[in-house]
């Protein structure tokens, strides 16, 4: 564990740090249900922000499915901010609450490139219990109402 | 060089792939000029998108300054899309042109979290000549007009 100390501003988010591996289920009114493997890496460089990358792959054949990259910030006690770049051309800005090791954020803006499908809202609930992370993601996209889309459970593999 | 082949949709952007290291200069009407070291990593996983992370540090004392993460996409021949998450709470969506190994993109949206400073526009010119990448970044922020902000030169260190 070399590197700078965790900035005190993001110390309440320190439980997210590390490499997480697990599996999830995807579903939505417009797609066939699917199962995926997932790796999430969360790190810091001593600044008041946590960086993360995430990738998923199909449990059928291992082909890559999705990936995200972004940053977690604290906006004040219990107040969380999230910025995410999506490979399919979306940029997500979300805000919400942190209580203990549970986070709930909802998008306040979803912008996109000209060729990206329309996504109107994303809500994320993330919970860490010891070395287990679970999350649920709800989405409103392509004209559909907000509905469950992803649900996964991951295990902490490495803390740095 | 293991891993999947580069997706043909992003083959025109293949010249960006690799790890780039170099130095740059920062300036803006609201800050003292500064010099920075920089590392840019660009990779792919076989999908029609390139992923990248970037980080800079002060040449004075090595302290980390900035970092970005995002994705490059092609929207058609010569047409480029960029999505970037910024650690200071901004999400950037940009579009522009690719000619040979020169890219010029301008932001079409800049969204932000509640605690982030206002940034109104970012323009990026990137050029690769062999193993040398140079870029210029112009920015309109905190009430100032679009103006030069960053200029850097990097060298290709590793292709994967």
Interface residues (C-beta under 8 A of the other chain):
Chain A: X4 X45 X46 X47 X49 X51 X53 X55 X63 X64 X67 X69 X70 X71 X73 X75 X81 X82 X83 X84 X85 X86 X87 X88 X89 X90 X91 X92 X93 X95 X108 X109 X111 X112 X113 X114 X115
Chain B: X4 X45 X46 X47 X49 X51 X53 X55 X63 X64 X67 X69 X70 X71 X73 X75 X81 X82 X83 X84 X85 X86 X87 X88 X89 X90 X91 X92 X93 X95 X108 X109 X111 X112 X113 X114 X115
